């Protein structure tokens, strides 16, 4: 762990705080719980970096009195200027090994109170998301199931995924949910079932051109692929990544480089650079998810699964039609009501 890793984690936390200020104006019921979820995820990463760089875990007041306080009480969302000031102090304190300074900065940033033990983190977030309804709650449950996997809380992840399935998930949500369920299968030592879920996750995005477009504007979920590589399933992961190129065609070079790295026996670091790293940045995902919660991004298309060639052709037709309409709108040729 390097100081630049801490600076990156702190920057991410700051950007999530900034995003909330911009997104709260939309009035969506998903904004606050999504921001709280991503603040918690970002706070956990900051705390992890600080612990690694300070040669020992920094015990925050939130951890010391966790049994005594109400974990369901509303937390104040950090103020951007306060976070920026405290973030600078945190980096300086870590460099000088000033543990009191680290603790003070973590508390000022709002990191300390969000870094509860995993079970309490999820309980609090589960309570927070219950205020959302409809598609907003679906998106929150999917994101919470992913976070539960990241925390190693597989039973909680299974619970959230099951609830999400009951809310009619679209193709992009199914892509994530199958990755979650595959990770759960791996935790249960069922590698064959995990591979089945990996195939289902990419197949969900290739049902038809509408599904393909819906997934392509979201970041691919490579969590399960990464875990299967650790189990020595290079061939299955390579096949998955090759199929991903049909969906995320704007990142074909990135996927191709991953395939080459795996086939050459190299240790692969997913999402290290490029477009996919940007798409997976918490602030970017947060903005997209908040918009998706307000406006469904899954368009109803054909119900009969299509071949990859048919999906690619259909997607190109949709893109061509979109460009035609945009060009006509710019020229004022759509009619007054459509321009």
N, C-alpha and C positions, 0 to 999 in steps of 0.2 A: 504494500500500500504506500502510495506517495502523496505528498502534499497537494499535487495537482489533482489527484482523485477527490480529495476533500473539497478543493475549490470548485470542481465540476459538480459535486453533489450539492454544495451550497448554492451554486448558480441555478441548479435545477429547482431547488426549494424556492428561491427568490422568484423564478419565472412562474411557478405555480401560483404563488401569492399574487403576482402581478396579473395573471390570467383571470383570477377570481374577480378582481376589480373591473375587468372588461366584460366578463360574462354575466355578472349578476344583473346587468341591465336588461337581459333578455327575459327575465321573469320566469324562466323554466324552473320547475320544482326539482330538477335533477342537478342544477348548478351547485348549490351548497353541498349536498352529500357527495357529489363527484369531486369537488374541490377538497373536501375533507378527506376523502379516500386517498387522493393523490398527494395531499399534504402529509398524510400519515406514511405513505410509501416513501416519499422523498425524505421525510424526517428520519425514517429507519435507516436509510442509506447514509445520511449525514452522521447519525449516531455510530453506525458501523465503522465509518472512516475514522471518526474521532477515537473510538476505542482501539482501533488498530494502530493509530499513530501515537497514542499516549501510553502504549505498553501496559494496557490494563483497562478494564471497563470503568467508565465514569458513572458512578451511581448517582442518578438524579433524585431530586426530592420526590418526583412523581413515582419512582420505583420504590423508594424507601417507605412511602405511606400508602402504597397501592391497596392494601387491605382495609385501610381506614377511610378512604374517600370514595365518593360516588363516581364510578367510571362512566356513567351515563349522563353526567351533567354536561350541558353545552360548553364547548370550548370557544374561546374568542378567536376569530380569524386574525392572524398576525397583520400588522400594518406594514406596508411596503418599506417606508423609510426606517422603521424600527428594525426590520429584518436586515436591511442593507448595512446599517450601523453595527448591529450585533454580529453579522457575518464576518465583517472585517476584524472585529475583536476576537472572534473564534479562531480564525486562521493565525493571528498573532499569538494567541494563548497556546495553541497547539505547537507552534514553532518554538516557543519558550518553555514548553512543558509545564505551563501554569494551569494546574487542574481546577483551582478555584475559578480562574478566569474562563476556562472552558465551560464549567457548569453554569456560570452566570450568563454567558453568551447563549448557551443552549436553551436556557429558560427564557431569556429575552426573545429569542427567535420563535418560541412556541414549539421547539423540537422536543424538549424534555417531556412535556406533558402528553405528547403523542407517542412516546416510545415506551409503551406498556409491554408486558409479556404478550406473546402472540395471541393466546386465547382471549385476553382482555381487549386487545386491539380489535379483534374480529367481533367480539360481543358489542363493543361500542359502535363500530361501523355498521353492524347489522341493525342496531337500534336507530342509527342516523338515517339509513336508507328507507326505513318503513314509512316515512312521510311522503315518498314519491309514489306515483301511480302510473299504471299503463306501461307504455314503452319506456318511460324513464326508469321505472323499477326493474324492468327486464335488463336494461343496459347496466344498471348498478349491480344487479345480482351476478351478471357475467363477469364484470370487473372484480367483484368481491371474491368470486370463485378463483380467479387467476391469482389474486393476492394471497388467498389462503394456501394455494399450492406453493407460492414463493416462500411462505412462512413455514411450510412443512405440515400444515394442518389439513390433512387429506379428508378426514371425515367431514369437516366443515365445508370443504370445497365440494364434496359430493352432495351435501345438503343444498348448497346454493345453486349448483348446476341443475339439480332436479327441479327446484323451484323455477329456475329460468326456463327450462323446457316446457313448463306448464303455462308459460306466457306467450306462446307462439313466436319463438325466435326466428328472425330472418336469416338469410344465408351468412352474412358476416358474423352474426352472433353464434350460429351453428359452427362456423369455422373455429371460433374460440372455445366453445363448449366441448367439442370433440377433442381438442388439444388437452383441455382440463381432464376429461374422462380418461384419456390415454395415460396421462400422468398418474392418475389414481390407479389405473390398472398396473402400471409399473411398480407402484408402491406395494401392490398386492402380489408382486412377482409374476404377473401374467403378461409376459412380453408379447405373446402372440396377439392378445386382445389389444394391447397398446398399439401394435402395428396396424391392426384393423381400424382403430380410431384415427391414426395418422392418415390412412387412405380416405377415410370418411371426411376428414377435415378439409382436404383439398378437393374432394369430389363435390362437397357442398358448394364450393365456389365455381364449379364447372357444370352445373345443372343446365344452364342456358346463358345467353348473353347478358340478361338482366342480373343474374346472380354474379356473373363474372365482373361486371362493372361495379356492383355493390361492394364486392370484396376488394377490388383493385384500388379504391380510394381510401381503404383502411390499411394499416400495417399488417403484414403477414404474421401469424403467430408461430414462431419457431421454437417455442418452449419444449414441445414434445419431441421434435426432431433432435434438439440438443441432448435431451435425456436419453433418447434411443442410441445416439452416437456413443454415449458413455457405456451403453450395454453392448457395444460392438456391432450394431446394426447399420453398417455403412451403406450396404446395397439398398436397403429400404429407404434410408434418408436421401441418398442420391436420387432415387426415383421420385421421391416427394419434391425435391428441389427443382428437378427438371420440369415437373408438372407446374410448379409455382411460376415458372417463366411464362406460361400461357396466361396467367392471371395478372401478375405484376410485370407486364412486358416492359414497363419503363425502367425496371431494375434487372433486366436479363443479364447484364455483365456481372452484377453482384452475385446472382445465383450461380452463374457459370464459374465464377472464381471460387465459390464455396465447393462446387462439385469437383473442380480440379484439386482443391486442397485436400478434400476427403480421399479422393482416389490416389493422391500422392502420399497418403498416410500422415498428413500434417495435422497439427492440433488446431482446430477451428475456433475462431472467436466470432460468433455471430454478431451482426449489427455494429461492427466496429467503425465503419466508415460509410459515407455516401447517403443516398436517398432514403434507404431503409432505416438508417440510424435517425435521420431527421423525422421520419414518419412515426418512429417509436418514442420520440422525446415526450416526456409527460405533459408538457405545456401544449404541444401540438395535438396529442391524443385527447387531452382534456377538452380543447376547443371543438374538435370533431365530434366527440361523444355528446357534448352538450347540445350541439346542433342536431345530431341524430335523435336525441331524446325528444326534441321538439318536432322534427320533420322526419318521418320514416324514410330511410334511404333504400328500402327494398321495394322495387317495382314488381308488380305481379306480371309474370311472363308465362311462357309455355309450361305445361305441367309434365310433359314427356321429356325425360332426360335426353340431351343431345350429345353428339360426338364432339371431341375437342375441336375438330375442324369446323363443325357447324357453329360452335360457340364463338370461335375466333371470327368467322365470317359475319355472324350476327352482331358481334360487338363492333366490328368495323362499320357496319351499316348504321348502327346507332350513333357512332361518332361522326360519321359523314353527315347524317341528318342533323345532328346538333350543330355542326359547323355551318351547314347550309342555313339553318334558322337564325343563327347568330349573325351571319353575314347579311341576311335579309333584314334583320332587325336594325342593324347599323345603317343600312341603306334606306330604312323606312318603308320596306316593301311588304311587311306583314299585316298591315292594317293598323288603324289607330289603337284598337283595344289590345293588340299583341306586342306593340313596340315598347 
